[in-house]
Amino acid sequence: MPTNSELGAKLLADAASFFRDVGSQNPGVKEQMEQNAAVYEQVAQLVATDPNGEIPGQPPEGE
């Protein structure tokens, strides 16, 4: 059974694939969909490799 972070990373990676599919079928939004996919892939990698890590340069939550 996958952990919550493993499942989250998989869902983010699948969303990146979805964005790429949408972009490949709609040239008018392809660039934006590629950007979305890249962000989702980056976050998927972060969640998979460092699930409790923090994003550098971001203020603590609640500030």
mmJSON file of the N, C-alpha and C atoms, coordinates in Angstrom:
{"data_MODEL":{"atom_site":{
"group_PDB":["ATOM","ATOM","ATOM","ATOM","ATOM","ATOM","ATOM","ATOM","ATOM","ATOM","ATOM","ATOM","ATOM","ATOM","ATOM","ATOM","ATOM","ATOM","ATOM","ATOM","ATOM","ATOM","ATOM","ATOM","ATOM","ATOM","ATOM","ATOM","ATOM","ATOM","ATOM","ATOM","ATOM","ATOM","ATOM","ATOM","ATOM","ATOM","ATOM","ATOM","ATOM","ATOM","ATOM","ATOM","ATOM","ATOM","ATOM","ATOM","ATOM","ATOM","ATOM","ATOM","ATOM","ATOM","ATOM","ATOM","ATOM","ATOM","ATOM","ATOM","ATOM","ATOM","ATOM","ATOM","ATOM","ATOM","ATOM","ATOM","ATOM","ATOM","ATOM","ATOM","ATOM","ATOM","ATOM","ATOM","ATOM","ATOM","ATOM","ATOM","ATOM","ATOM","ATOM","ATOM","ATOM","ATOM","ATOM","ATOM","ATOM","ATOM","ATOM","ATOM","ATOM","ATOM","ATOM","ATOM","ATOM","ATOM","ATOM","ATOM","ATOM","ATOM","ATOM","ATOM","ATOM","ATOM","ATOM","ATOM","ATOM","ATOM","ATOM","ATOM","ATOM","ATOM","ATOM","ATOM","ATOM","ATOM","ATOM","ATOM","ATOM","ATOM","ATOM","ATOM","ATOM","ATOM","ATOM","ATOM","ATOM","ATOM","ATOM","ATOM","ATOM","ATOM","ATOM","ATOM","ATOM","ATOM","ATOM","ATOM","ATOM","ATOM","ATOM","ATOM","ATOM","ATOM","ATOM","ATOM","ATOM","ATOM","ATOM","ATOM","ATOM","ATOM","ATOM","ATOM","ATOM","ATOM","ATOM","ATOM","ATOM","ATOM","ATOM","ATOM","ATOM","ATOM","ATOM","ATOM","ATOM","ATOM","ATOM","ATOM","ATOM","ATOM","ATOM","ATOM","ATOM","ATOM","ATOM","ATOM","ATOM","ATOM","ATOM","ATOM","ATOM","ATOM","ATOM","ATOM","ATOM"],
"id":[1,2,3,4,5,6,7,8,9,10,11,12,13,14,15,16,17,18,19,20,21,22,23,24,25,26,27,28,29,30,31,32,33,34,35,36,37,38,39,40,41,42,43,44,45,46,47,48,49,50,51,52,53,54,55,56,57,58,59,60,61,62,63,64,65,66,67,68,69,70,71,72,73,74,75,76,77,78,79,80,81,82,83,84,85,86,87,88,89,90,91,92,93,94,95,96,97,98,99,100,101,102,103,104,105,106,107,108,109,110,111,112,113,114,115,116,117,118,119,120,121,122,123,124,125,126,127,128,129,130,131,132,133,134,135,136,137,138,139,140,141,142,143,144,145,146,147,148,149,150,151,152,153,154,155,156,157,158,159,160,161,162,163,164,165,166,167,168,169,170,171,172,173,174,175,176,177,178,179,180,181,182,183,184,185,186,187,188,189],
"type_symbol":["N","C","C","N","C","C","N","C","C","N","C","C","N","C","C","N","C","C","N","C","C","N","C","C","N","C","C","N","C","C","N","C","C","N","C","C","N","C","C","N","C","C","N","C","C","N","C","C","N","C","C","N","C","C","N","C","C","N","C","C","N","C","C","N","C","C","N","C","C","N","C","C","N","C","C","N","C","C","N","C","C","N","C","C","N","C","C","N","C","C","N","C","C","N","C","C","N","C","C","N","C","C","N","C","C","N","C","C","N","C","C","N","C","C","N","C","C","N","C","C","N","C","C","N","C","C","N","C","C","N","C","C","N","C","C","N","C","C","N","C","C","N","C","C","N","C","C","N","C","C","N","C","C","N","C","C","N","C","C","N","C","C","N","C","C","N","C","C","N","C","C","N","C","C","N","C","C","N","C","C","N","C","C","N","C","C","N","C","C"],
"label_atom_id":["N","CA","C","N","CA","C","N","CA","C","N","CA","C","N","CA","C","N","CA","C","N","CA","C","N","CA","C","N","CA","C","N","CA","C","N","CA","C","N","CA","C","N","CA","C","N","CA","C","N","CA","C","N","CA","C","N","CA","C","N","CA","C","N","CA","C","N","CA","C","N","CA","C","N","CA","C","N","CA","C","N","CA","C","N","CA","C","N","CA","C","N","CA","C","N","CA","C","N","CA","C","N","CA","C","N","CA","C","N","CA","C","N","CA","C","N","CA","C","N","CA","C","N","CA","C","N","CA","C","N","CA","C","N","CA","C","N","CA","C","N","CA","C","N","CA","C","N","CA","C","N","CA","C","N","CA","C","N","CA","C","N","CA","C","N","CA","C","N","CA","C","N","CA","C","N","CA","C","N","CA","C","N","CA","C","N","CA","C","N","CA","C","N","CA","C","N","CA","C","N","CA","C","N","CA","C","N","CA","C","N","CA","C","N","CA","C","N","CA","C"],
"label_alt_id":[null,null,null,null,null,null,null,null,null,null,null,null,null,null,null,null,null,null,null,null,null,null,null,null,null,null,null,null,null,null,null,null,null,null,null,null,null,null,null,null,null,null,null,null,null,null,null,null,null,null,null,null,null,null,null,null,null,null,null,null,null,null,null,null,null,null,null,null,null,null,null,null,null,null,null,null,null,null,null,null,null,null,null,null,null,null,null,null,null,null,null,null,null,null,null,null,null,null,null,null,null,null,null,null,null,null,null,null,null,null,null,null,null,null,null,null,null,null,null,null,null,null,null,null,null,null,null,null,null,null,null,null,null,null,null,null,null,null,null,null,null,null,null,null,null,null,null,null,null,null,null,null,null,null,null,null,null,null,null,null,null,null,null,null,null,null,null,null,null,null,null,null,null,null,null,null,null,null,null,null,null,null,null,null,null,null,null,null,null],
"label_comp_id":["MET","MET","MET","PRO","PRO","PRO","THR","THR","THR","ASN","ASN","ASN","SER","SER","SER","GLU","GLU","GLU","LEU","LEU","LEU","GLY","GLY","GLY","ALA","ALA","ALA","LYS","LYS","LYS","LEU","LEU","LEU","LEU","LEU","LEU","ALA","ALA","ALA","ASP","ASP","ASP","ALA","ALA","ALA","ALA","ALA","ALA","SER","SER","SER","PHE","PHE","PHE","PHE","PHE","PHE","ARG","ARG","ARG","ASP","ASP","ASP","VAL","VAL","VAL","GLY","GLY","GLY","SER","SER","SER","GLN","GLN","GLN","ASN","ASN","ASN","PRO","PRO","PRO","GLY","GLY","GLY","VAL","VAL","VAL","LYS","LYS","LYS","GLU","GLU","GLU","GLN","GLN","GLN","MET","MET","MET","GLU","GLU","GLU","GLN","GLN","GLN","ASN","ASN","ASN","ALA","ALA","ALA","ALA","ALA","ALA","VAL","VAL","VAL","TYR","TYR","TYR","GLU","GLU","GLU","GLN","GLN","GLN","VAL","VAL","VAL","ALA","ALA","ALA","GLN","GLN","GLN","LEU","LEU","LEU","VAL","VAL","VAL","ALA","ALA","ALA","THR","THR","THR","ASP","ASP","ASP","PRO","PRO","PRO","ASN","ASN","ASN","GLY","GLY","GLY","GLU","GLU","GLU","ILE","ILE","ILE","PRO","PRO","PRO","GLY","GLY","GLY","GLN","GLN","GLN","PRO","PRO","PRO","PRO","PRO","PRO","GLU","GLU","GLU","GLY","GLY","GLY","GLU","GLU","GLU"],
"label_asym_id":["A","A","A","A","A","A","A","A","A","A","A","A","A","A","A","A","A","A","A","A","A","A","A","A","A","A","A","A","A","A","A","A","A","A","A","A","A","A","A","A","A","A","A","A","A","A","A","A","A","A","A","A","A","A","A","A","A","A","A","A","A","A","A","A","A","A","A","A","A","A","A","A","A","A","A","A","A","A","A","A","A","A","A","A","A","A","A","A","A","A","A","A","A","A","A","A","A","A","A","A","A","A","A","A","A","A","A","A","A","A","A","A","A","A","A","A","A","A","A","A","A","A","A","A","A","A","A","A","A","A","A","A","A","A","A","A","A","A","A","A","A","A","A","A","A","A","A","A","A","A","A","A","A","A","A","A","A","A","A","A","A","A","A","A","A","A","A","A","A","A","A","A","A","A","A","A","A","A","A","A","A","A","A","A","A","A","A","A","A"],
"label_entity_id":["1","1","1","1","1","1","1","1","1","1","1","1","1","1","1","1","1","1","1","1","1","1","1","1","1","1","1","1","1","1","1","1","1","1","1","1","1","1","1","1","1","1","1","1","1","1","1","1","1","1","1","1","1","1","1","1","1","1","1","1","1","1","1","1","1","1","1","1","1","1","1","1","1","1","1","1","1","1","1","1","1","1","1","1","1","1","1","1","1","1","1","1","1","1","1","1","1","1","1","1","1","1","1","1","1","1","1","1","1","1","1","1","1","1","1","1","1","1","1","1","1","1","1","1","1","1","1","1","1","1","1","1","1","1","1","1","1","1","1","1","1","1","1","1","1","1","1","1","1","1","1","1","1","1","1","1","1","1","1","1","1","1","1","1","1","1","1","1","1","1","1","1","1","1","1","1","1","1","1","1","1","1","1","1","1","1","1","1","1"],
"label_seq_id":[1,1,1,2,2,2,3,3,3,4,4,4,5,5,5,6,6,6,7,7,7,8,8,8,9,9,9,10,10,10,11,11,11,12,12,12,13,13,13,14,14,14,15,15,15,16,16,16,17,17,17,18,18,18,19,19,19,20,20,20,21,21,21,22,22,22,23,23,23,24,24,24,25,25,25,26,26,26,27,27,27,28,28,28,29,29,29,30,30,30,31,31,31,32,32,32,33,33,33,34,34,34,35,35,35,36,36,36,37,37,37,38,38,38,39,39,39,40,40,40,41,41,41,42,42,42,43,43,43,44,44,44,45,45,45,46,46,46,47,47,47,48,48,48,49,49,49,50,50,50,51,51,51,52,52,52,53,53,53,54,54,54,55,55,55,56,56,56,57,57,57,58,58,58,59,59,59,60,60,60,61,61,61,62,62,62,63,63,63],
"pdbx_PDB_ins_code":[null,null,null,null,null,null,null,null,null,null,null,null,null,null,null,null,null,null,null,null,null,null,null,null,null,null,null,null,null,null,null,null,null,null,null,null,null,null,null,null,null,null,null,null,null,null,null,null,null,null,null,null,null,null,null,null,null,null,null,null,null,null,null,null,null,null,null,null,null,null,null,null,null,null,null,null,null,null,null,null,null,null,null,null,null,null,null,null,null,null,null,null,null,null,null,null,null,null,null,null,null,null,null,null,null,null,null,null,null,null,null,null,null,null,null,null,null,null,null,null,null,null,null,null,null,null,null,null,null,null,null,null,null,null,null,null,null,null,null,null,null,null,null,null,null,null,null,null,null,null,null,null,null,null,null,null,null,null,null,null,null,null,null,null,null,null,null,null,null,null,null,null,null,null,null,null,null,null,null,null,null,null,null,null,null,null,null,null,null],
"Cartn_x":[0.857,0.0,0.906,0.644,1.5,1.256,2.29,2.149,1.387,0.958,0.256,1.145,2.432,3.323,3.562,3.654,3.807,2.58,1.413,0.185,0.109,0.45,0.446,1.388,2.582,3.553,3.033,2.408,1.841,0.737,-0.14,-1.229,-0.692,0.329,0.933,1.58,2.286,2.91,1.851,0.756,-0.334,-0.974,-1.094,-1.644,-0.723,0.593,1.538,1.309,1.101,0.817,-0.477,-1.479,-2.751,-2.552,-1.801,-1.556,-0.851,0.11,0.823,-0.122,-1.006,-1.982,-2.901,-3.395,-4.272,-3.523,-2.274,-1.484,-1.214,-0.992,-0.704,-1.935,-3.112,-4.351,-4.891,-4.309,-4.79,-3.608,-3.154,-1.968,-2.067,-3.243,-3.416,-3.042,-3.083,-2.757,-1.542,-0.869,0.243,1.322,1.746,2.819,2.424,1.205,0.742,0.644,0.166,0.038,1.413,2.404,3.77,4.332,4.047,4.498,3.826,2.535,1.815,2.408,2.645,3.198,4.552,5.389,6.718,6.63,5.729,5.562,5.065,4.082,3.544,4.608,5.451,6.53,7.541,7.863,8.814,8.275,7.012,6.422,6.307,5.974,5.915,7.277,8.34,9.694,10.017,9.645,9.888,9.139,7.878,7.06,7.623,8.077,8.6,9.936,10.797,12.141,12.312,11.471,11.604,10.213,9.377,7.98,7.793,8.752,8.624,9.48,10.061,10.922,10.126,10.861,10.259,10.811,9.982,10.39,11.275,12.51,13.387,12.821,13.019,12.592,11.137,10.395,8.974,8.811,7.972,7.751,7.002,7.234,6.487,4.987,4.232,2.777,2.223,1.279,0.641,1.258,2.291,2.915,2.472],
"Cartn_y":[-1.175,0.0,1.241,2.19,3.378,4.317,5.086,6.115,7.302,8.198,9.392,10.196,10.326,11.103,10.394,9.079,8.348,8.535,8.452,8.652,10.085,11.04,12.441,12.678,12.111,12.264,11.637,10.484,9.819,10.657,11.197,12.031,13.287,13.894,15.076,14.721,13.603,13.165,12.848,12.223,11.937,13.223,14.223,15.512,16.162,16.032,16.574,15.919,14.625,13.92,14.419,14.656,15.174,16.534,17.425,18.741,18.614,17.71,17.518,16.988,16.079,15.561,16.666,17.493,18.601,19.548,19.873,20.763,20.203,18.899,18.3,18.299,18.358,18.354,19.755,20.757,22.127,23.081,23.327,24.165,25.554,26.091,27.414,27.498,26.38,26.375,25.498,25.036,24.099,24.661,25.903,26.473,26.526,26.976,27.052,25.657,24.692,23.325,22.714,23.028,22.548,23.159,24.44,25.084,24.443,24.217,23.554,22.177,21.421,20.07,20.111,21.069,21.163,21.439,22.324,22.632,21.399,20.722,19.529,18.447,18.292,17.305,17.682,18.967,19.406,19.142,19.449,19.223,17.727,16.939,15.481,14.959,15.456,15.03,15.432,16.663,17.111,16.249,15.967,15.16,13.748,13.208,11.841,11.729,12.733,12.62,13.263,14.23,14.93,15.377,14.415,14.735,15.75,15.902,16.867,18.107,18.223,19.362,20.65,21.744,23.062,23.735,24.548,25.286,26.45,26.531,27.632,28.978,29.973,31.317,31.621,30.66,30.87,31.187,32.165,32.459,31.3,31.104,30.059,30.303,29.232,29.332,30.164,31.023,31.839,33.213,33.493,34.835,35.671],
"Cartn_z":[0.0,0.0,0.0,-0.917,-0.976,0.21,0.516,1.543,0.947,1.813,1.333,0.387,0.719,-0.141,-1.479,-1.469,-2.73,-3.624,-3.027,-3.789,-4.307,-3.464,-3.893,-5.054,-4.982,-6.063,-7.35,-7.237,-8.431,-9.049,-8.222,-8.741,-9.427,-8.851,-9.469,-10.811,-10.861,-12.111,-13.163,-12.75,-13.686,-14.194,-13.325,-13.742,-14.781,-14.595,-15.576,-16.937,-16.956,-18.21,-18.832,-18.01,-18.491,-19.167,-18.507,-19.095,-20.438,-20.522,-21.793,-22.87,-22.502,-23.467,-23.967,-23.048,-23.435,-24.372,-24.033,-24.866,-26.25,-26.333,-27.637,-28.544,-27.956,-28.726,-28.988,-28.319,-28.44,-28.57,-29.786,-29.99,-29.344,-29.224,-28.644,-27.174,-26.479,-25.045,-24.736,-25.791,-25.59,-24.67,-24.89,-24.072,-22.601,-22.312,-20.928,-20.31,-21.07,-20.554,-20.277,-21.112,-20.868,-19.586,-19.362,-18.126,-16.912,-17.01,-15.916,-15.645,-16.702,-16.559,-15.865,-16.244,-15.645,-14.147,-13.746,-12.32,-11.567,-12.114,-11.447,-11.324,-12.355,-12.28,-11.202,-11.113,-10.086,-8.686,-8.475,-7.153,-6.877,-7.88,-7.704,-7.256,-7.87,-7.498,-6.062,-5.683,-4.313,-3.301,-3.585,-2.669,-2.56,-3.675,-3.679,-2.952,-3.115,-2.564,-1.194,-0.868,0.416,0.888,1.299,1.607,2.729,3.593,4.69,4.479,3.306,3.009,2.886,2.888,2.748,1.499,0.878,-0.305,0.137,-0.353,0.063,-0.373,0.466,0.13,0.387,0.893,1.174,2.658,2.98,4.41,5.072,6.367,7.073,6.954,6.947,6.837,7.994,7.667,8.695,8.825,8.04,8.107,6.959],
"occupancy":[1.0,1.0,1.0,1.0,1.0,1.0,1.0,1.0,1.0,1.0,1.0,1.0,1.0,1.0,1.0,1.0,1.0,1.0,1.0,1.0,1.0,1.0,1.0,1.0,1.0,1.0,1.0,1.0,1.0,1.0,1.0,1.0,1.0,1.0,1.0,1.0,1.0,1.0,1.0,1.0,1.0,1.0,1.0,1.0,1.0,1.0,1.0,1.0,1.0,1.0,1.0,1.0,1.0,1.0,1.0,1.0,1.0,1.0,1.0,1.0,1.0,1.0,1.0,1.0,1.0,1.0,1.0,1.0,1.0,1.0,1.0,1.0,1.0,1.0,1.0,1.0,1.0,1.0,1.0,1.0,1.0,1.0,1.0,1.0,1.0,1.0,1.0,1.0,1.0,1.0,1.0,1.0,1.0,1.0,1.0,1.0,1.0,1.0,1.0,1.0,1.0,1.0,1.0,1.0,1.0,1.0,1.0,1.0,1.0,1.0,1.0,1.0,1.0,1.0,1.0,1.0,1.0,1.0,1.0,1.0,1.0,1.0,1.0,1.0,1.0,1.0,1.0,1.0,1.0,1.0,1.0,1.0,1.0,1.0,1.0,1.0,1.0,1.0,1.0,1.0,1.0,1.0,1.0,1.0,1.0,1.0,1.0,1.0,1.0,1.0,1.0,1.0,1.0,1.0,1.0,1.0,1.0,1.0,1.0,1.0,1.0,1.0,1.0,1.0,1.0,1.0,1.0,1.0,1.0,1.0,1.0,1.0,1.0,1.0,1.0,1.0,1.0,1.0,1.0,1.0,1.0,1.0,1.0,1.0,1.0,1.0,1.0,1.0,1.0],
"B_iso_or_equiv":[0.0,0.0,0.0,0.0,0.0,0.0,0.0,0.0,0.0,0.0,0.0,0.0,0.0,0.0,0.0,0.0,0.0,0.0,0.0,0.0,0.0,0.0,0.0,0.0,0.0,0.0,0.0,0.0,0.0,0.0,0.0,0.0,0.0,0.0,0.0,0.0,0.0,0.0,0.0,0.0,0.0,0.0,0.0,0.0,0.0,0.0,0.0,0.0,0.0,0.0,0.0,0.0,0.0,0.0,0.0,0.0,0.0,0.0,0.0,0.0,0.0,0.0,0.0,0.0,0.0,0.0,0.0,0.0,0.0,0.0,0.0,0.0,0.0,0.0,0.0,0.0,0.0,0.0,0.0,0.0,0.0,0.0,0.0,0.0,0.0,0.0,0.0,0.0,0.0,0.0,0.0,0.0,0.0,0.0,0.0,0.0,0.0,0.0,0.0,0.0,0.0,0.0,0.0,0.0,0.0,0.0,0.0,0.0,0.0,0.0,0.0,0.0,0.0,0.0,0.0,0.0,0.0,0.0,0.0,0.0,0.0,0.0,0.0,0.0,0.0,0.0,0.0,0.0,0.0,0.0,0.0,0.0,0.0,0.0,0.0,0.0,0.0,0.0,0.0,0.0,0.0,0.0,0.0,0.0,0.0,0.0,0.0,0.0,0.0,0.0,0.0,0.0,0.0,0.0,0.0,0.0,0.0,0.0,0.0,0.0,0.0,0.0,0.0,0.0,0.0,0.0,0.0,0.0,0.0,0.0,0.0,0.0,0.0,0.0,0.0,0.0,0.0,0.0,0.0,0.0,0.0,0.0,0.0,0.0,0.0,0.0,0.0,0.0,0.0],
"pdbx_formal_charge":[null,null,null,null,null,null,null,null,null,null,null,null,null,null,null,null,null,null,null,null,null,null,null,null,null,null,null,null,null,null,null,null,null,null,null,null,null,null,null,null,null,null,null,null,null,null,null,null,null,null,null,null,null,null,null,null,null,null,null,null,null,null,null,null,null,null,null,null,null,null,null,null,null,null,null,null,null,null,null,null,null,null,null,null,null,null,null,null,null,null,null,null,null,null,null,null,null,null,null,null,null,null,null,null,null,null,null,null,null,null,null,null,null,null,null,null,null,null,null,null,null,null,null,null,null,null,null,null,null,null,null,null,null,null,null,null,null,null,null,null,null,null,null,null,null,null,null,null,null,null,null,null,null,null,null,null,null,null,null,null,null,null,null,null,null,null,null,null,null,null,null,null,null,null,null,null,null,null,null,null,null,null,null,null,null,null,null,null,null],
"auth_seq_id":[1,1,1,2,2,2,3,3,3,4,4,4,5,5,5,6,6,6,7,7,7,8,8,8,9,9,9,10,10,10,11,11,11,12,12,12,13,13,13,14,14,14,15,15,15,16,16,16,17,17,17,18,18,18,19,19,19,20,20,20,21,21,21,22,22,22,23,23,23,24,24,24,25,25,25,26,26,26,27,27,27,28,28,28,29,29,29,30,30,30,31,31,31,32,32,32,33,33,33,34,34,34,35,35,35,36,36,36,37,37,37,38,38,38,39,39,39,40,40,40,41,41,41,42,42,42,43,43,43,44,44,44,45,45,45,46,46,46,47,47,47,48,48,48,49,49,49,50,50,50,51,51,51,52,52,52,53,53,53,54,54,54,55,55,55,56,56,56,57,57,57,58,58,58,59,59,59,60,60,60,61,61,61,62,62,62,63,63,63],
"auth_comp_id":["MET","MET","MET","PRO","PRO","PRO","THR","THR","THR","ASN","ASN","ASN","SER","SER","SER","GLU","GLU","GLU","LEU","LEU","LEU","GLY","GLY","GLY","ALA","ALA","ALA","LYS","LYS","LYS","LEU","LEU","LEU","LEU","LEU","LEU","ALA","ALA","ALA","ASP","ASP","ASP","ALA","ALA","ALA","ALA","ALA","ALA","SER","SER","SER","PHE","PHE","PHE","PHE","PHE","PHE","ARG","ARG","ARG","ASP","ASP","ASP","VAL","VAL","VAL","GLY","GLY","GLY","SER","SER","SER","GLN","GLN","GLN","ASN","ASN","ASN","PRO","PRO","PRO","GLY","GLY","GLY","VAL","VAL","VAL","LYS","LYS","LYS","GLU","GLU","GLU","GLN","GLN","GLN","MET","MET","MET","GLU","GLU","GLU","GLN","GLN","GLN","ASN","ASN","ASN","ALA","ALA","ALA","ALA","ALA","ALA","VAL","VAL","VAL","TYR","TYR","TYR","GLU","GLU","GLU","GLN","GLN","GLN","VAL","VAL","VAL","ALA","ALA","ALA","GLN","GLN","GLN","LEU","LEU","LEU","VAL","VAL","VAL","ALA","ALA","ALA","THR","THR","THR","ASP","ASP","ASP","PRO","PRO","PRO","ASN","ASN","ASN","GLY","GLY","GLY","GLU","GLU","GLU","ILE","ILE","ILE","PRO","PRO","PRO","GLY","GLY","GLY","GLN","GLN","GLN","PRO","PRO","PRO","PRO","PRO","PRO","GLU","GLU","GLU","GLY","GLY","GLY","GLU","GLU","GLU"],
"auth_asym_id":["A","A","A","A","A","A","A","A","A","A","A","A","A","A","A","A","A","A","A","A","A","A","A","A","A","A","A","A","A","A","A","A","A","A","A","A","A","A","A","A","A","A","A","A","A","A","A","A","A","A","A","A","A","A","A","A","A","A","A","A","A","A","A","A","A","A","A","A","A","A","A","A","A","A","A","A","A","A","A","A","A","A","A","A","A","A","A","A","A","A","A","A","A","A","A","A","A","A","A","A","A","A","A","A","A","A","A","A","A","A","A","A","A","A","A","A","A","A","A","A","A","A","A","A","A","A","A","A","A","A","A","A","A","A","A","A","A","A","A","A","A","A","A","A","A","A","A","A","A","A","A","A","A","A","A","A","A","A","A","A","A","A","A","A","A","A","A","A","A","A","A","A","A","A","A","A","A","A","A","A","A","A","A","A","A","A","A","A","A"],
"auth_atom_id":["N","CA","C","N","CA","C","N","CA","C","N","CA","C","N","CA","C","N","CA","C","N","CA","C","N","CA","C","N","CA","C","N","CA","C","N","CA","C","N","CA","C","N","CA","C","N","CA","C","N","CA","C","N","CA","C","N","CA","C","N","CA","C","N","CA","C","N","CA","C","N","CA","C","N","CA","C","N","CA","C","N","CA","C","N","CA","C","N","CA","C","N","CA","C","N","CA","C","N","CA","C","N","CA","C","N","CA","C","N","CA","C","N","CA","C","N","CA","C","N","CA","C","N","CA","C","N","CA","C","N","CA","C","N","CA","C","N","CA","C","N","CA","C","N","CA","C","N","CA","C","N","CA","C","N","CA","C","N","CA","C","N","CA","C","N","CA","C","N","CA","C","N","CA","C","N","CA","C","N","CA","C","N","CA","C","N","CA","C","N","CA","C","N","CA","C","N","CA","C","N","CA","C","N","CA","C","N","CA","C","N","CA","C","N","CA","C","N","CA","C"],
"pdbx_PDB_model_num":[1,1,1,1,1,1,1,1,1,1,1,1,1,1,1,1,1,1,1,1,1,1,1,1,1,1,1,1,1,1,1,1,1,1,1,1,1,1,1,1,1,1,1,1,1,1,1,1,1,1,1,1,1,1,1,1,1,1,1,1,1,1,1,1,1,1,1,1,1,1,1,1,1,1,1,1,1,1,1,1,1,1,1,1,1,1,1,1,1,1,1,1,1,1,1,1,1,1,1,1,1,1,1,1,1,1,1,1,1,1,1,1,1,1,1,1,1,1,1,1,1,1,1,1,1,1,1,1,1,1,1,1,1,1,1,1,1,1,1,1,1,1,1,1,1,1,1,1,1,1,1,1,1,1,1,1,1,1,1,1,1,1,1,1,1,1,1,1,1,1,1,1,1,1,1,1,1,1,1,1,1,1,1,1,1,1,1,1,1]
}}}
